[in-house]
Amino acid sequence: MTAQEAAPGGDALEVFRRDVQAWLQENFPQELAGQDNPLAAIEGNAPASPAAQAWKAAIGSRGWGTPTWPREYGGGGLDHRQAKILNEEMAAVGAWNPIGGMGVMMLGPTLLEFASEEQKRRHIPPICRSEIRWCQGYSEPGAGSDLAALQTRAEDCGDHYLINGQKTWTSGGQWADWCFALVRTDKQRKHDGISFLLIDMQSPGVEVRPIQLISGTSPFCETFFTDVRVPKENLVGEENGGWTIGKRLLQHERTNLSGGAAGRGGRGGGSLAKIGEYYLGKNDAGQLPDADLRTRIARFEMRQRAFRLTAQRVLAEARSGAPAAASSILKNVGAELTQERAELTLEMMGLNGLGWEGDGFTPQELMATRGWLWGKAVSIYGGTAEIQNNVIAKRILGMQGE
């Protein structure tokens, strides 16, 4: 019997902790200790270092990249106490989880709840090993906030569907292997005419065009489907039952986005106080010279700390059952904190926060500027702040529509 199969008592947990420590010592490359996850920042197919790739393969083969997912589908099969120990021991050696992306954040939990057994065994193990990249086919040019107005059509052709239409804001679509998409299978009904399909992005008729953003990157795309054949075995759930599945996936997305939003700070790093000290110096009392700025930083850090603790609690509750509508509250607060942190950072940087390119700015300064611009999207993607307010009003506060 392995440590993680032992009874979940205190002694068994200590045995499990020692098992984790020994495994990390053997498998985590020390040269990666304390680094940010380089795999998370890679765009396209740019290769990670051999050490980072080896670490991903090792943790994926153990299932610890998705530690609480069922072992029969490639997950770790850990309970939440064991997963907590794993996180603690990884943090102790400076390790990070290299298994992520939309497959882990959104699709995997949804498939575990709604997919057939065959679909689970086909699609979830590659997600656990980070072998397949997924993208999301939801928004359309005429169906953004009103997602149920989508018009991408799936025509029933016997053993397959024929897909025609367009999606937009397809994050990572130019690099994805597969797409989970909401499509219309009944023109006569709005919400009850939508189905949830899994689409191979290598299928004939799929065209992806990256969208250039103000931050200078192109993580989002337009995706066109022209007579794309999708086998009916790729339908998740019942035909015309996709709206329920799609909503649940959005709850997973918002919960997971909020869990990391405040910490990203518009892709800028480091303590705000340290950033202020670097650019503004200290007064005779060893403080930032601007009292108002000190107050605003303190208020931000208190809100951020409270948010992180709340997000951790909600994430733990979501793992024990279905994600709640509270994910909409976290999504909005997390977006505000991300944007507020970026604004404070650029304010302290002064002219150094205005750089776009050139030798007059450090890479970190250029990243902060572009991160500030990128952060404008945080209150839009995953459901706009206005849509989250509607969800909060109706599903949490019980307010009636007009």
C-alpha positions as CSV (number, residue, x, y, z in Angstrom):
1,M,0.0,0.0,0.0
2,T,1.4,3.4,-1.0
3,A,1.3,6.4,1.3
4,Q,-1.5,8.1,-0.6
5,E,-3.6,4.9,-0.3
6,A,-3.1,4.6,3.4
7,A,-5.8,5.6,5.9
8,P,-6.1,9.4,6.1
9,G,-5.0,9.7,9.7
10,G,-2.3,11.9,11.0
11,D,0.4,9.2,10.8
12,A,-0.6,8.4,7.2
13,L,-0.4,12.1,6.3
14,E,3.1,12.3,7.8
15,V,4.1,9.3,5.8
16,F,2.7,10.9,2.7
17,R,4.6,14.1,3.4
18,R,7.9,12.2,3.6
19,D,6.9,10.5,0.3
20,V,6.4,13.9,-1.3
21,Q,9.6,15.2,0.0
22,A,11.6,12.2,-1.3
23,W,9.8,12.4,-4.7
24,L,10.5,16.1,-5.1
25,Q,14.2,15.6,-4.2
26,E,14.4,13.0,-6.9
27,N,12.3,14.7,-9.6
28,F,12.3,18.5,-9.3
29,P,15.3,20.0,-11.1
30,Q,17.0,22.3,-8.6
31,E,18.0,24.8,-11.3
32,L,14.3,25.7,-11.6
33,A,13.8,26.4,-7.9
34,G,12.3,29.8,-7.1
35,Q,11.6,30.6,-10.8
36,D,8.3,31.6,-12.2
37,N,6.7,28.9,-14.3
38,P,8.3,29.4,-17.7
39,L,5.8,27.1,-19.4
40,A,2.9,29.4,-18.4
41,A,4.5,32.4,-20.1
42,I,5.4,30.7,-23.4
43,E,3.4,31.8,-26.4
44,G,3.1,29.5,-29.4
45,N,5.4,26.5,-29.7
46,A,8.6,28.1,-28.3
47,P,10.4,25.3,-26.5
48,A,10.9,25.3,-22.7
49,S,14.2,24.3,-21.3
50,P,14.9,20.5,-21.0
51,A,14.7,20.8,-17.2
52,A,11.2,22.4,-17.4
53,Q,10.0,19.8,-19.9
54,A,11.4,17.0,-17.7
55,W,9.6,18.5,-14.6
56,K,6.3,18.6,-16.5
57,A,6.7,15.0,-17.7
58,A,7.5,13.8,-14.1
59,I,4.7,15.6,-12.4
60,G,2.3,14.7,-15.2
61,S,3.1,11.0,-15.0
62,R,2.5,11.0,-11.2
63,G,-0.9,12.9,-11.7
64,W,0.1,15.6,-9.2
65,G,-0.4,18.4,-11.7
66,T,-4.2,17.7,-11.1
67,P,-3.8,16.2,-7.7
68,T,-7.4,15.8,-6.7
69,W,-8.7,14.5,-10.0
70,P,-9.6,10.7,-10.0
71,R,-6.6,8.5,-10.5
72,E,-8.4,6.4,-13.1
73,Y,-8.3,9.4,-15.5
74,G,-4.7,10.3,-14.9
75,G,-5.1,12.5,-11.8
76,G,-3.4,12.2,-8.5
77,G,-6.4,10.8,-6.6
78,L,-5.4,12.8,-3.5
79,D,-7.8,14.1,-0.9
80,H,-7.7,17.8,0.0
81,R,-5.4,17.3,3.0
82,Q,-2.9,15.4,0.9
83,A,-3.1,18.1,-1.9
84,K,-2.4,20.7,0.7
85,I,0.7,18.9,1.8
86,L,1.8,18.5,-1.8
87,N,1.4,22.3,-2.3
88,E,3.3,23.0,1.0
89,E,6.2,20.8,0.1
90,M,6.4,22.1,-3.5
91,A,6.5,25.7,-2.1
92,A,9.2,24.7,0.3
93,V,11.6,23.7,-2.5
94,G,10.6,26.5,-4.8
95,A,8.6,24.2,-7.2
96,W,5.6,25.2,-9.3
97,N,2.9,23.2,-11.0
98,P,3.6,23.0,-14.7
99,I,0.3,21.4,-15.6
100,G,-2.4,24.0,-16.4
101,G,-4.2,25.8,-19.2
102,M,-7.8,25.7,-20.2
103,G,-7.9,21.9,-20.0
104,V,-7.2,22.0,-16.3
105,M,-8.9,25.3,-15.4
106,M,-12.2,24.8,-17.3
107,L,-12.7,21.8,-19.4
108,G,-11.5,18.9,-17.2
109,P,-13.7,19.7,-14.2
110,T,-16.7,20.0,-16.6
111,L,-16.0,16.7,-18.4
112,L,-15.7,15.0,-15.0
113,E,-19.2,16.1,-14.3
114,F,-21.0,15.8,-17.7
115,A,-19.0,13.7,-20.1
116,S,-19.5,10.0,-21.0
117,E,-17.1,7.4,-19.6
118,E,-15.6,7.0,-23.0
119,Q,-15.0,10.8,-23.3
120,K,-13.5,11.0,-19.9
121,R,-11.0,8.2,-20.6
122,R,-10.1,9.7,-24.0
123,H,-9.7,13.4,-23.1
124,I,-8.9,13.8,-19.4
125,P,-5.6,11.8,-19.2
126,P,-3.9,14.0,-21.9
127,I,-5.1,17.1,-19.9
128,C,-3.5,15.7,-16.7
129,R,-0.2,15.2,-18.6
130,S,-0.4,18.5,-20.4
131,E,-0.2,16.8,-23.8
132,I,-3.1,18.6,-25.5
133,R,-3.8,22.3,-25.7
134,W,-7.5,23.4,-25.5
135,C,-9.1,26.6,-26.5
136,Q,-12.6,27.9,-25.9
137,G,-15.2,28.5,-28.7
138,Y,-17.8,30.7,-26.9
139,S,-18.0,34.4,-27.9
140,E,-19.0,35.4,-31.4
141,P,-19.0,38.9,-33.1
142,G,-22.8,39.1,-32.4
143,A,-22.8,37.1,-29.2
144,G,-20.5,38.4,-26.5
145,S,-22.3,39.4,-23.3
146,D,-25.4,37.8,-24.6
147,L,-23.7,34.5,-25.3
148,A,-26.9,32.6,-25.8
149,A,-27.5,34.6,-29.0
150,L,-24.7,32.6,-30.7
151,Q,-25.3,31.5,-34.3
152,T,-22.5,29.1,-35.1
153,R,-24.6,26.3,-36.6
154,A,-24.2,22.6,-36.1
155,E,-26.2,20.8,-38.8
156,D,-27.2,17.1,-38.0
157,C,-25.8,15.0,-40.8
158,G,-26.4,11.5,-39.4
159,D,-23.2,10.3,-37.8
160,H,-21.6,13.8,-37.7
161,Y,-22.4,17.5,-37.4
162,L,-21.4,20.0,-40.0
163,I,-20.2,23.2,-38.4
164,N,-20.4,26.7,-40.0
165,G,-19.8,30.0,-38.2
166,Q,-17.3,32.2,-36.4
167,K,-16.0,32.5,-32.9
168,T,-13.9,35.4,-31.6
169,W,-11.6,36.1,-28.7
170,T,-10.4,32.4,-28.9
171,S,-7.5,32.5,-26.4
172,G,-4.6,30.5,-27.8
173,G,-6.5,29.3,-30.8
174,Q,-3.5,29.5,-33.0
175,W,-1.7,27.0,-30.8
176,A,-4.6,24.8,-29.7
177,D,-5.1,21.1,-30.6
178,W,-8.7,21.0,-29.7
179,C,-11.6,23.4,-29.0
180,F,-14.6,23.1,-26.7
181,A,-17.4,25.0,-28.3
182,L,-21.0,26.0,-27.9
183,V,-22.9,25.6,-31.1
184,R,-26.5,26.0,-32.2
185,T,-28.4,22.8,-33.0
186,D,-31.9,24.3,-32.9
187,K,-32.7,27.6,-34.5
188,Q,-36.2,27.8,-32.9
189,R,-35.0,27.9,-29.3
190,K,-32.4,30.3,-27.8
191,H,-30.9,28.7,-24.6
192,D,-32.4,25.3,-25.2
193,G,-31.1,25.1,-28.8
194,I,-27.4,25.1,-27.9
195,S,-25.1,22.0,-27.7
196,F,-21.5,21.5,-26.3
197,L,-19.1,20.0,-28.8
198,L,-15.4,19.0,-28.8
199,I,-13.7,20.0,-32.1
200,D,-10.4,18.9,-33.4
201,M,-8.6,22.1,-34.5
202,Q,-6.8,20.2,-37.3
203,S,-10.1,19.4,-39.0
204,P,-10.4,20.7,-42.6
205,G,-12.4,24.0,-42.6
206,V,-11.0,25.4,-39.4
207,E,-9.2,28.8,-39.9
208,V,-7.6,30.8,-37.1
209,R,-6.5,34.5,-37.3
210,P,-4.7,36.1,-34.4
211,I,-5.9,39.5,-33.1
212,Q,-3.2,42.1,-32.3
213,L,-3.9,43.7,-28.9
214,I,-2.9,47.1,-27.5
215,S,-0.3,45.4,-25.4
216,G,1.5,44.2,-28.5
217,T,0.7,40.5,-28.0
218,S,-1.8,38.3,-29.9
219,P,-3.2,35.8,-27.4
220,F,-6.7,36.0,-28.8
221,C,-8.0,34.9,-32.2
222,E,-10.8,34.9,-34.6
223,T,-11.8,31.3,-35.5
224,F,-13.8,30.4,-38.6
225,F,-15.6,27.1,-39.2
226,T,-16.5,26.3,-42.8
227,D,-18.2,22.9,-43.3
228,V,-16.2,21.3,-40.5
229,R,-17.2,17.7,-39.8
230,V,-17.4,16.8,-36.1
231,P,-18.3,13.2,-35.2
232,K,-21.4,12.9,-33.0
233,E,-19.2,11.1,-30.4
234,N,-17.8,14.5,-29.6
235,L,-21.1,15.8,-28.3
236,V,-20.9,16.2,-24.5
237,G,-24.2,15.6,-22.8
238,E,-27.5,15.7,-24.7
239,E,-28.1,17.6,-27.9
240,N,-29.6,21.0,-27.1
241,G,-28.4,20.6,-23.5
242,G,-25.2,22.5,-23.9
243,W,-26.3,25.7,-22.2
244,T,-26.3,24.1,-18.7
245,I,-22.8,22.6,-19.4
246,G,-21.5,25.9,-20.8
247,K,-22.7,27.8,-17.7
248,R,-21.0,25.3,-15.4
249,L,-17.8,25.6,-17.3
250,L,-17.9,29.4,-17.0
251,Q,-18.3,29.0,-13.2
252,H,-15.1,26.9,-13.2
253,E,-13.4,29.6,-15.3
254,R,-14.4,32.5,-13.1
255,T,-13.4,30.6,-9.9
256,N,-10.0,29.7,-11.3
257,L,-9.4,33.1,-12.8
258,S,-10.2,34.9,-9.6
259,G,-7.9,32.6,-7.7
260,G,-4.9,34.0,-9.4
261,A,-6.1,37.4,-10.5
262,A,-5.0,39.6,-7.6
263,G,-1.5,38.0,-7.5
264,R,-0.7,38.7,-11.1
265,G,-0.9,42.4,-10.8
266,G,-1.1,43.0,-14.6
267,R,1.8,40.6,-15.1
268,G,4.1,42.7,-12.9
269,G,6.0,41.2,-10.0
270,G,7.4,42.1,-6.7
271,S,6.2,43.9,-3.6
272,L,4.6,47.3,-4.2
273,A,6.6,48.8,-1.3
274,K,9.8,47.5,-2.8
275,I,8.9,48.9,-6.2
276,G,8.2,52.3,-4.5
277,E,11.5,52.2,-2.6
278,Y,13.4,51.6,-5.8
279,Y,11.9,54.5,-7.7
280,L,11.0,56.9,-4.9
281,G,13.5,56.2,-2.2
282,K,12.8,56.5,1.6
283,N,12.4,59.3,4.0
284,D,14.4,59.7,7.3
285,A,11.9,57.3,9.0
286,G,12.6,54.6,6.4
287,Q,9.2,55.0,4.7
288,L,8.1,55.9,1.3
289,P,8.1,59.8,1.2
290,D,4.5,60.1,0.0
291,A,2.1,59.5,2.9
292,D,-1.0,59.3,0.6
293,L,0.8,56.6,-1.5
294,R,1.7,54.7,1.6
295,T,-1.9,54.6,2.7
296,R,-3.1,53.5,-0.7
297,I,-0.5,50.7,-0.8
298,A,-1.5,49.5,2.6
299,R,-5.2,49.5,1.8
300,F,-4.5,47.6,-1.4
301,E,-2.3,45.0,0.3
302,M,-5.0,44.4,3.0
303,R,-7.7,44.0,0.3
304,Q,-5.4,41.7,-1.7
305,R,-4.7,39.5,1.4
306,A,-8.4,39.2,2.3
307,F,-9.2,38.4,-1.3
308,R,-6.6,35.7,-1.5
309,L,-7.9,34.0,1.6
310,T,-11.4,34.2,0.4
311,A,-10.5,32.9,-3.0
312,Q,-8.7,29.9,-1.4
313,R,-11.8,29.1,0.6
314,V,-14.1,29.3,-2.4
315,L,-11.7,27.2,-4.5
316,A,-11.6,24.5,-1.7
317,E,-15.4,24.6,-1.6
318,A,-15.7,24.3,-5.4
319,R,-13.4,21.2,-5.3
320,S,-15.8,19.6,-2.9
321,G,-18.8,20.2,-5.2
322,A,-20.1,22.5,-7.9
323,P,-18.6,26.0,-8.1
324,A,-21.0,28.6,-6.8
325,A,-22.3,31.9,-8.1
326,A,-19.8,33.5,-5.6
327,S,-17.3,33.0,-8.4
328,S,-18.8,36.1,-10.0
329,I,-18.0,38.2,-6.9
330,L,-14.4,36.9,-6.9
331,K,-14.1,37.6,-10.7
332,N,-15.0,41.2,-10.3
333,V,-12.9,41.9,-7.2
334,G,-9.9,40.1,-8.6
335,A,-10.2,42.1,-11.8
336,E,-10.3,45.4,-9.8
337,L,-7.2,44.4,-7.8
338,T,-5.3,43.4,-10.8
339,Q,-5.9,46.8,-12.5
340,E,-5.4,48.7,-9.3
341,R,-2.0,47.1,-8.7
342,A,-0.9,47.9,-12.2
343,E,-2.0,51.5,-11.8
344,L,-0.1,51.9,-8.5
345,T,3.0,50.3,-10.1
346,L,3.1,52.7,-13.0
347,E,2.4,55.7,-10.8
348,M,5.5,54.9,-8.7
349,M,7.6,54.3,-11.8
350,G,6.9,57.7,-13.3
351,L,8.5,58.2,-16.7
352,N,10.0,54.7,-16.5
353,G,6.4,53.4,-16.7
354,L,5.9,54.9,-20.1
355,G,8.3,52.7,-22.1
356,W,7.2,50.6,-25.0
357,E,10.6,49.5,-26.4
358,G,14.2,50.7,-26.5
359,D,17.4,50.6,-24.5
360,G,16.2,53.3,-22.1
361,F,14.0,50.9,-20.2
362,T,14.7,47.6,-18.4
363,P,12.8,44.4,-19.5
364,Q,10.8,44.6,-16.2
365,E,9.7,48.1,-16.9
366,L,8.6,47.2,-20.4
367,M,6.7,44.2,-18.9
368,A,5.0,46.5,-16.4
369,T,3.8,48.9,-19.1
370,R,2.5,46.1,-21.3
371,G,1.0,44.3,-18.4
372,W,-0.9,47.5,-17.4
373,L,-2.4,47.6,-20.9
374,W,-3.0,43.8,-20.9
375,G,-4.8,44.2,-17.6
376,K,-7.6,46.2,-19.2
377,A,-8.9,42.9,-20.5
378,V,-9.3,41.3,-17.1
379,S,-12.7,42.9,-16.5
380,I,-13.9,41.7,-19.9
381,Y,-12.7,38.2,-20.5
382,G,-14.4,35.3,-18.6
383,G,-17.6,37.4,-18.6
384,T,-17.6,41.2,-18.3
385,A,-18.0,43.0,-15.0
386,E,-21.5,44.0,-16.0
387,I,-22.5,40.4,-16.6
388,Q,-21.0,39.3,-13.2
389,N,-23.1,42.1,-11.6
390,N,-26.2,40.6,-13.1
391,V,-25.3,37.1,-11.9
392,I,-24.6,38.5,-8.4
393,A,-27.9,40.4,-8.3
394,K,-30.1,37.6,-9.5
395,R,-28.4,34.4,-8.1
396,I,-26.9,35.7,-4.9
397,L,-29.0,38.6,-3.8
398,G,-32.3,37.2,-5.3
399,M,-33.2,40.5,-7.0
400,Q,-35.8,40.2,-9.7
401,G,-35.5,41.4,-13.3
402,E,-37.7,44.2,-14.7
